[in-house]
Amino acid sequence: MVIISIAQLIVLPRDSLSIISFAVTMAVLIALTLFAVIEQVPKYFLEGLVTASKRMNHSLLGRCIFASVCTVILATGNIVDTIGCSQHYHVHEVNCTTELNMTDECLYPSYFSHMTVMVLIASVVPIQPLFVAKVILPTIIVLVGILVNVTFLWDLLVREDVVSHRHCSSYTPAIFALSSTMILAHSGLILLARVMEVGSRVLFLWKNEAEEQRERACDIRRKNEALVHNILPPHVAVHFLGNKKRQHEELYSQSYSEIGVLFASMPNFSDFYSEESVNNQGLECLRFLNEVISDFDALLELKKFQDIIKIKTIGSTYMAASGLNPQTVTKDDSIKSRWLHLSLLVEFAFEMRKALQSINEQSFNHFVLKMGVNHGPITAGVIGARKPHYDIWGNTVNVASRMESTGKAGCIQVTEETSEILKHFGYQFEQRGLVAVKGKGQLMTYYLVSKAGDGHQQHVISEPSAPSAELANIAEEAEPSDQSALLSDEL
Ligand SMILES: Nc1ncnc2c1ncn2[C@@H]1O[C@H](COP(=O)(O)OP(=O)(O)OP(=O)(O)O)[C@@H](O)[C@H]1O
């Protein structure tokens, strides 16, 4: 706009038509440019204008119309200036000796053809308009330019020829030279527009493909993260996903001093499981077990059980632990806050029993849970490069497992130390007696009976107990060392 303004000031006659044409063209172009950029500074403009600007900038047709209107305004301004300029020249005889009369206005009529070429460039360069618009509009501009030259500027161009080629040697008349310039510029620019359009289409396709690939990669990453979060506890998953410098074979392990461990099994499930055609070669039994375990898993989704972590299932045995999340370690040293997670683990055990009870009611089964809980130090770690598995090890885990295996169907068996801690939370126990635990000798154990102050007392032992045949099975399943303890207890 600045260049056009300077050129107009130097070349054009300063009459009212030129000034009005210049002012109107400039005002409209400035208004259109402003309209196009309103979207970038929305707070200074009316909402309707901002919306219209957005709509235009984001639609191909809108951008095409915008660029075409700008081109038409520039071309029209140029034609008006050309006609206005031609009015200032009074035809008189010109020959090789004609001197340039500086009082004449419109001394450089070829300027308008050069200006037409500038308008052509302006109409072709923007990437946005459609190729068709880039061809049709410039063609019309060139045809009109040639027509105006022939109709209004013929004499003026002849005079310019004579004045600039004083010796009258052979030369190409300006009218032809300028028309050829316009046609050649037009052809070259159309070729350039075509190349640019093909380039921008290829770029667009590449951009789309890159975007699709990026989305696919994000999707795969999201799925991988969800998988890792499903396989590993949240704090371990964060460690693996966040630690990019981690060596592939680096072992993750963590020692804990105060952890609760729960084993819960369905002792009569092995009787129920059979591979016969009536239950689709055992598939129905597995479907049932899957339903039970999924219901137990669903309990862990509850907010109050968010610090309980499922370790694994071993057959029909469900293994869980509490106090593993380092973020929930409390600074309060009281027993109640240190072992809150252990009481939640017991709450979880009760909820598991309720869940199984409700499945029993729906499926007319009589499954019961045999559970064991223990607390103490453990070591946790992730084992394996493929199918990595988070597990916990230590004496605490072994004893918790023994509490379950030597326990009674429908009961939660705990060690004496665990019962001492849980008493702080209002749980009441019934002494079971000494139980022989491999590697530990005779351990005094307790059955959890109820929780004091609970609206509905949870009488653990009064839950549906296993039939005597089941107890015999359980006794058979237990290790020899456990069997003596179990049978003496039953007697
Ligand atoms: N991380 C664990 N996951 C599952 N079960 C475990 C885990 N750690 C220990 N156990 C179980 O605890 C029980 C007691 O383990 P312990 O090391 O005392 O004896 P063991 O000699 O390994 O057992 P067994 O006599 O049954 O072979 C075992 O039955 C074992 O399966």
The ligand as an SDF file (V2000), in Angstrom:
LIG
                    3D

 31 33  0  0  0  0  0  0  0  0999 V2000
    4.3850  -63.5570   46.7100 N   0  0  0  0  0  0  0  0  0  0  0  0
    3.6420  -64.6030   46.9920 C   0  0  0  0  0  0  0  0  0  0  0  0
    2.5800  -64.8920   46.2480 N   0  0  0  0  0  0  0  0  0  0  0  0
    1.7930  -65.9520   46.4850 C   0  0  0  0  0  0  0  0  0  0  0  0
    1.9880  -66.8050   47.4770 N   0  0  0  0  0  0  0  0  0  0  0  0
    3.0380  -66.5780   48.2750 C   0  0  0  0  0  0  0  0  0  0  0  0
    3.9190  -65.4650   48.0620 C   0  0  0  0  0  0  0  0  0  0  0  0
    4.8920  -65.5210   49.0060 N   0  0  0  0  0  0  0  0  0  0  0  0
    4.6110  -66.6030   49.7470 C   0  0  0  0  0  0  0  0  0  0  0  0
    3.5320  -67.2330   49.3180 N   0  0  0  0  0  0  0  0  0  0  0  0
    2.9090  -68.4500   49.8200 C   0  0  0  0  0  0  0  0  0  0  0  0
    3.1190  -68.4970   51.1960 O   0  0  0  0  0  0  0  0  0  0  0  0
    3.1900  -69.8420   51.5590 C   0  0  0  0  0  0  0  0  0  0  0  0
    4.2160  -69.9880   52.6250 C   0  0  0  0  0  0  0  0  0  0  0  0
    5.4750  -69.8210   52.0690 O   0  0  0  0  0  0  0  0  0  0  0  0
    6.7730  -70.4090   52.7950 P   0  0  0  0  0  0  0  0  0  0  0  0
    7.9590  -69.7950   52.1070 O   0  0  0  0  0  0  0  0  0  0  0  0
    6.6100  -70.2460   54.2580 O   0  0  0  0  0  0  0  0  0  0  0  0
    6.7490  -71.9220   52.5360 O   0  0  0  0  0  0  0  0  0  0  0  0
    7.0920  -72.7160   51.2380 P   0  0  0  0  0  0  0  0  0  0  0  0
    8.0570  -73.7520   51.5660 O   0  0  0  0  0  0  0  0  0  0  0  0
    7.4530  -71.7450   50.1290 O   0  0  0  0  0  0  0  0  0  0  0  0
    5.6760  -73.2380   50.9680 O   0  0  0  0  0  0  0  0  0  0  0  0
    5.2460  -74.6670   50.5890 P   0  0  0  0  0  0  0  0  0  0  0  0
    5.5600  -75.5000   51.7530 O   0  0  0  0  0  0  0  0  0  0  0  0
    3.7830  -74.5020   50.3330 O   0  0  0  0  0  0  0  0  0  0  0  0
    6.0280  -75.0370   49.3660 O   0  0  0  0  0  0  0  0  0  0  0  0
    3.4790  -70.6650   50.3250 C   0  0  0  0  0  0  0  0  0  0  0  0
    2.3950  -71.5240   50.0680 O   0  0  0  0  0  0  0  0  0  0  0  0
    3.5990  -69.6590   49.2460 C   0  0  0  0  0  0  0  0  0  0  0  0
    2.8880  -70.0620   48.0950 O   0  0  0  0  0  0  0  0  0  0  0  0
  1  2  1  0
  2  3  1  0
  2  7  2  0
  3  4  2  0
  4  5  1  0
  5  6  2  0
  6  7  1  0
  6 10  1  0
  7  8  1  0
  8  9  2  0
  9 10  1  0
 10 11  1  0
 11 12  1  0
 11 30  1  0
 12 13  1  0
 13 14  1  0
 13 28  1  0
 14 15  1  0
 15 16  1  0
 16 17  2  0
 16 18  1  0
 16 19  1  0
 19 20  1  0
 20 21  2  0
 20 22  1  0
 20 23  1  0
 23 24  1  0
 24 25  2  0
 24 26  1  0
 24 27  1  0
 28 29  1  0
 28 30  1  0
 30 31  1  0
M  END
$$$$
